[in-house]
């Protein structure tokens, strides 16, 4: 086989065989295919799509490109959560310690920022000293001691995804449902989990802009998990505006610590409780989602979740004192504000542009080799539905380099839509996809 022939075949919208997909993934894993050919194949997949059979073959090939961990000897269920990515999407840093504090195991292998969205690893690395690069032995030790561990991909875990992930970020191929499914499920299934809760974002700040596209992706993800004999549920959640109020790595860690203290923005608190609740249900820790929410709230109110996160930080080499003193997190040297041009109500936020503005400040990557400034970012002062007066701050800009400020500020000025009336509120969780999930969702919303 030749990579160029497989690229042409997918370019011409033909279905690839399992053998052809295996050939490409083995070439990626063993570095036998150059980046430019992989990039061409990724673009062909994005434009032409993949059948369910192709997606299944891709996911399995990526999964089997490395080790599949075995935590079956640990005495409680192993559960994880994964988000398809959004702006200000920081829930992992809350729900992992919440669920672990209640006795389940959360072996979380995460990624870095993609496009305009942030990455869990980048957020964690804004904690001074925190190491996401643990060996599998160290990963298991932290998991056994604290019931959760948060790391990046090791060389042994889905190595094909690590290379594809970096290339997708810089070749405009992030949005492909097939590639998203392969990336997510190969990493997550390699963790040795029993169950997985998926947070599939939809809206202007998500990769899936329309709810129908988000539902299609969620269905593919859930079906793929079921084929691998895992319990999987997907929540379709709103990303028409940033989640919470802070965007940027250290700023988002700070906001997560607020939530673990029982504070923080209402939308972030709500989604963290909802995701944790589903993890409890799938992990058979609670019978209902309502009981799961109550248990998650108890883990926060009692301080047990915060204590768990403090111990995880310590064991992974980080400065555990940040849990009680957020001033120890990186801070930008300068602040500026973007002011409202008119009075009224915020009727919309171009959420993707907000994420791009944060990236422009240094909070994300334009090229895979770019470094990230953990201190920079944004604080959203006005969200959708809020009243605003002309000249009032819409958001605060935390920056270090003056040269990066002007372009980001102009983008932010165009990101807020102000109208005479507040819009109708949108639900944070729009739909649930998975076995008996829709019925449970309806019952728990009554």
C-alpha positions in Angstrom: 0.0 0.0 0.0 1.0 3.6 -0.5 -0.3 6.6 1.6 -0.8 8.7 -1.6 -3.3 6.1 -3.0 -5.2 6.1 0.3 -5.3 9.9 0.3 -6.6 9.9 -3.2 -9.2 7.3 -2.4 -10.6 9.3 0.5 -10.3 12.5 -1.5 -12.7 10.9 -4.1 -15.2 10.0 -1.3 -14.6 6.3 -1.4 -14.8 4.1 1.7 -11.5 3.0 3.1 -11.0 -0.6 4.2 -9.9 -1.6 7.6 -6.6 -2.6 6.2 -6.1 0.8 4.6 -6.9 2.6 7.9 -4.6 0.2 9.8 -1.9 1.1 7.3 -2.3 4.8 7.8 -2.4 4.6 11.6 0.6 2.3 11.7 2.4 4.7 9.5 1.5 7.6 11.9 2.6 5.5 14.9 5.9 4.4 13.5 6.6 7.7 11.9 6.7 6.1 8.4 4.4 8.7 6.8 5.5 12.4 6.7 3.4 15.1 8.2 2.4 16.6 4.9 0.8 13.3 3.8 -0.9 12.8 7.1 -2.2 16.4 6.9 -3.6 15.7 3.4 -5.4 12.6 4.6 -6.8 14.4 7.6 -8.2 17.1 5.3 -9.7 14.5 3.0 -11.4 12.8 6.0 -12.8 16.2 7.1 -14.2 17.0 3.7 -15.4 13.6 2.7 -16.4 12.1 6.0 -16.2 8.5 7.2 -18.8 5.8 7.4 -19.6 4.2 10.8 -17.5 1.2 9.8 -14.6 3.5 9.0 -15.0 5.3 12.3 -15.0 2.0 14.2 -11.9 0.8 12.3 -10.1 4.1 12.9 -10.9 4.2 16.7 -9.8 0.5 17.1 -6.6 1.1 15.2 -5.8 4.2 17.2 -6.6 2.4 20.5 -4.5 -0.6 19.6 -1.5 1.6 18.5 -0.5 1.5 22.2 -1.3 -0.2 25.5 -4.8 -0.6 27.0 -4.5 -0.2 30.8 -6.0 -2.7 33.2 -7.3 -1.4 36.5 -9.7 -4.2 37.1 -8.1 -5.0 40.5 -9.2 -1.7 41.9 -12.3 -2.2 44.1 -14.6 0.5 42.7 -15.8 1.5 39.2 -13.4 3.4 36.9 -15.2 6.3 35.3 -14.1 9.3 33.3 -15.5 12.4 31.5 -14.5 14.0 28.3 -15.5 17.2 26.7 -15.4 18.0 23.0 -14.0 21.4 23.8 -15.2 24.9 24.4 -14.2 28.3 25.7 -13.8 28.5 29.4 -14.5 24.7 29.6 -12.8 23.7 32.8 -15.0 21.2 34.4 -12.5 18.3 34.5 -10.6 20.1 37.3 -13.7 20.1 39.5 -15.4 16.8 38.7 -12.4 14.6 38.9 -11.7 15.4 42.6 -15.5 15.4 43.3 -16.1 12.0 41.9 -12.9 10.6 43.4 -13.7 12.0 46.8 -16.9 9.9 46.7 -15.0 6.7 46.2 -15.0 6.0 42.4 -11.7 6.0 40.4 -11.1 8.6 37.8 -8.1 7.8 35.6 -8.1 10.9 33.4 -5.9 11.1 30.3 -6.4 14.5 28.7 -5.1 16.6 25.9 -3.9 20.1 25.2 -5.7 23.1 23.6 -7.1 22.6 20.1 -7.8 25.7 18.0 -9.8 28.3 19.9 -10.4 25.9 22.9 -8.3 25.4 26.0 -6.9 22.1 27.1 -6.9 20.4 30.5 -3.2 19.8 30.4 -2.4 23.4 29.8 -4.6 24.4 32.7 -3.0 21.9 35.0 0.5 23.0 34.0 -0.3 26.6 35.0 -0.1 25.2 38.6 3.6 25.7 39.5 5.4 22.4 39.4 2.4 20.2 38.3 3.5 17.3 36.1 1.2 15.8 33.6 4.0 13.6 32.3 3.8 10.7 34.7 4.9 7.2 33.9 2.2 4.6 33.9 3.5 3.3 37.2 3.3 6.8 38.7 -0.1 7.3 37.2 -1.4 4.1 38.9 0.2 5.1 42.2 -1.5 8.5 42.3 -4.8 6.8 41.2 -4.6 4.3 44.0 -3.8 6.9 46.7 -6.3 9.6 45.7 -8.8 7.8 43.4 -7.9 10.2 40.6 -4.9 11.2 38.5 -4.7 13.6 35.6 -2.1 13.2 33.0 -1.3 13.6 29.3 -0.7 10.7 26.9 2.3 8.6 27.7 4.3 7.2 24.8 2.4 3.9 25.5 -1.1 5.3 25.3 -2.7 5.8 21.9 0.5 7.1 20.4 -1.1 7.5 17.0 -3.5 10.0 18.5 -0.8 12.1 20.0 0.7 12.9 16.6 -2.7 13.3 14.9 -3.9 15.6 17.7 -1.1 18.0 17.2 -1.5 18.1 13.4 -5.3 18.6 13.6 -4.8 21.7 15.7 -2.8 23.4 13.0 -4.3 22.1 9.8 -7.9 23.1 10.2 -9.2 19.6 10.6 -10.3 19.6 14.3 -14.0 19.6 13.5 -14.2 16.2 11.8 -16.6 13.9 13.7 -14.7 10.8 12.7 -11.4 12.3 13.9 -12.9 13.6 17.1 -14.4 10.2 17.8 -11.1 8.4 17.1 -9.2 10.8 19.2 -11.5 10.8 22.2 -12.4 7.1 22.3 -8.9 5.8 21.7 -7.6 7.7 24.7 -10.5 7.1 26.9 -10.9 3.4 26.2 -7.1 2.9 26.7 -7.6 4.2 30.3 -9.2 0.9 31.4 -12.5 2.6 32.4 -15.9 1.0 32.9 -17.9 4.0 32.0 -17.6 7.4 30.3 -19.6 10.6 30.4 -19.3 12.8 27.3 -19.9 16.5 27.3 -20.6 17.3 23.7 -20.6 21.1 23.2 -22.8 22.9 20.7 -23.0 26.6 19.8 -20.8 29.4 18.6 -17.8 28.4 20.8 -18.0 24.7 20.0 -16.5 22.7 17.1 -20.1 21.4 16.5 -21.9 24.7 15.8 -25.4 23.2 15.3 -27.2 21.0 17.7 -27.9 18.4 15.0 -24.2 18.1 14.3 -23.5 17.8 18.1 -26.2 15.1 18.4 -24.7 13.2 15.4 -21.2 13.3 17.0 -22.6 12.2 20.4 -24.4 9.3 18.7 -21.2 8.2 17.0 -19.3 8.4 20.3 -21.9 6.5 22.3 -22.2 3.8 19.7 -18.5 3.4 19.5 -18.3 3.0 23.3 -21.1 0.5 23.3 -19.3 -1.6 20.7 -16.4 -1.7 23.2 -18.7 -2.9 26.0 -18.5 0.4 28.0 -21.3 2.3 29.6 -21.5 5.7 27.8 -23.8 8.7 28.0 -23.4 12.0 26.2 -24.8 15.3 27.4 -25.4 18.0 24.7 -24.4 21.2 26.4 -24.5 24.9 25.5 -21.5 26.7 24.3 -23.1 29.9 22.9 -21.0 31.8 25.5 -17.9 31.0 27.6 -18.5 28.6 30.5 -18.1 30.5 33.7 -16.4 33.9 33.6 -12.7 33.2 33.2 -10.9 32.2 30.0 -7.2 31.4 30.2 -5.2 28.7 31.9 -4.3 30.0 35.4 -7.5 32.1 35.5 -9.6 28.9 34.8 -7.8 27.0 37.6 -8.6 29.9 39.9 -12.3 29.6 39.0 -12.3 25.9 39.5 -10.9 26.4 43.0 -13.7 28.9 43.6 -16.2 26.1 42.7 -14.5 23.6 45.0 -15.0 26.2 47.8 -18.7 26.3 47.1 -18.4 29.5 45.2 -17.9 30.4 41.5 -20.3 31.1 38.6 -23.7 29.4 38.7 -23.4 27.9 35.2 -20.1 26.3 35.9 -21.3 24.9 39.2 -24.4 23.5 37.6 -22.6 21.7 34.8 -20.0 20.3 37.2 -22.8 18.9 39.4 -24.6 17.4 36.4 -21.6 15.7 34.9 -20.5 14.4 38.3 -24.0 13.0 38.8 -24.0 11.1 35.6 -20.6 9.7 36.5 -22.0 8.5 39.8 -25.0 6.8 38.0 -22.8 5.1 35.4 -20.3 4.0 38.1 -23.3 2.7 40.2 -22.4 5.0 43.1 -26.0 6.4 43.1 -29.2 5.1 41.6 -30.5 8.4 40.2 -29.1 11.6 38.7 -30.8 13.6 41.4 -29.0 11.6 44.1 -25.8 12.0 42.1 -26.2 15.8 42.2 -26.7 15.7 45.9 -23.6 13.6 46.5 -21.5 15.9 44.3 -22.8 18.9 46.2 -21.9 17.1 49.5 -18.3 16.4 48.3 -17.9 20.1 47.7 -19.6 21.4 50.8 -17.7 19.1 53.1 -14.3 20.1 51.6 -13.5 16.5 50.6 -13.3 17.3 46.9 -10.9 20.2 47.6 -8.8 18.0 49.8 -8.6 15.4 47.1 -7.5 18.0 44.5 -4.9 19.3 46.9 -3.5 15.8 47.4 -3.5 15.1 43.6 -1.5 18.3 43.0 1.0 17.4 45.7 1.5 13.9 44.4 2.0 15.1 40.8 4.7 17.6 41.9 2.6 20.7 42.0 2.4 23.5 44.6 -0.6 22.3 46.6 -0.7 25.6 48.5 -2.5 27.1 45.4 -5.7 25.4 46.6 -5.8 27.8 49.6 -3.9 30.7 48.1 -4.6 31.4 44.4 -2.2 34.3 44.4 0.5 31.6 43.9 -0.8 31.0 40.4 0.8 32.9 37.5 -0.5 36.4 37.1 -0.3 38.6 34.0 1.5 41.9 34.4 -1.1 44.1 32.8 -4.9 44.5 32.6 -7.1 46.3 30.1 -10.9 46.5 29.6 -13.2 46.2 26.6 -16.1 48.6 27.2 -19.7 48.5 25.8 -20.3 50.8 22.9 -24.1 51.1 23.8 -26.5 50.5 26.6 -29.0 47.6 26.6 -28.6 43.9 27.2 -26.0 41.4 26.0 -28.0 39.3 23.5 -25.2 37.3 22.1 -21.5 36.5 22.4 -19.4 35.3 19.5 -17.8 32.7 21.7 -15.3 31.3 19.2 -13.9 34.9 18.8 -13.4 35.1 22.5 -11.4 31.9 22.5 -9.3 33.2 19.5 -8.7 36.5 21.4 -7.4 34.5 24.4 -5.1 32.5 22.0 -3.8 35.7 20.5 -2.8 36.9 23.9 -0.6 33.8 24.2 -3.1 31.5 26.0 -3.2 29.0 23.1 -1.3 27.7 20.1 -1.4 28.8 16.5 1.4 26.2 15.6 1.9 22.9 17.4 5.4 24.0 18.6 4.1 27.2 20.1 4.5 27.7 23.9 1.5 28.8 26.0 1.6 31.8 28.5 -0.3 30.4 31.5 -1.1 33.8 33.0 -2.9 35.6 30.2 -6.6 35.4 29.4 -10.0 37.1 29.9 -12.5 37.7 32.6 -16.0 38.0 31.2 -17.8 40.8 33.1 -21.1 40.6 31.2 -22.8 37.4 29.9 -25.8 36.8 27.8 -28.9 38.4 29.3 -27.0 40.9 31.5 -27.9 44.6 31.4 -25.1 46.9 30.4 -24.5 50.6 30.3 -22.5 52.3 27.5 -18.8 52.5 28.7 -19.3 49.7 31.2 -16.7 46.9 31.0 -17.7 43.8 29.0 -14.6 41.9 29.8 -11.1 42.4 31.4 -8.0 41.5 29.4 -5.1 40.0 31.3 -2.0 40.3 29.1 1.8 40.3 29.2 2.8 41.6 25.7 1.6 44.9 24.5 2.1 43.8 20.9 -0.6 41.2 21.4 -3.2 43.5 23.0 -4.6 45.6 20.1 -5.7 42.8 17.8 -7.2 40.8 20.6 -9.1 43.9 21.9 -10.5 44.6 18.4 -11.8 41.0 18.2 -13.4 41.2 21.6 -15.2 44.5 20.8 -16.9 42.7 17.9 -17.7 39.6 20.1 -20.4 41.1 22.2 -23.9 41.8 20.7 -26.0 44.4 22.6 -29.7 44.8 22.0 -32.7 46.5 23.6 -34.2 43.4 25.2 -32.7 40.4 27.0 -33.0 37.1 25.0 -34.9 34.1 26.3 -32.6 32.0 28.5 -31.2 28.7 27.0 -30.8 25.5 29.0 -27.3 24.6 29.8 -27.9 20.9 29.2 -30.0 20.5 26.0 -30.2 16.8 25.5 -29.0 13.5 26.8 -28.0 10.6 24.4 -27.4 7.1 25.6 -29.1 4.0 27.0 -32.2 5.0 29.0 -30.7 8.5 29.2 -33.5 10.4 27.6 -36.0 8.9 30.0 -33.9 9.5 33.0 -33.2 13.1 31.8 -36.9 13.8 31.5 -37.7 12.3 34.9 -35.0 14.2 36.7 -36.0 17.5 35.1 -39.6 17.2 36.4 
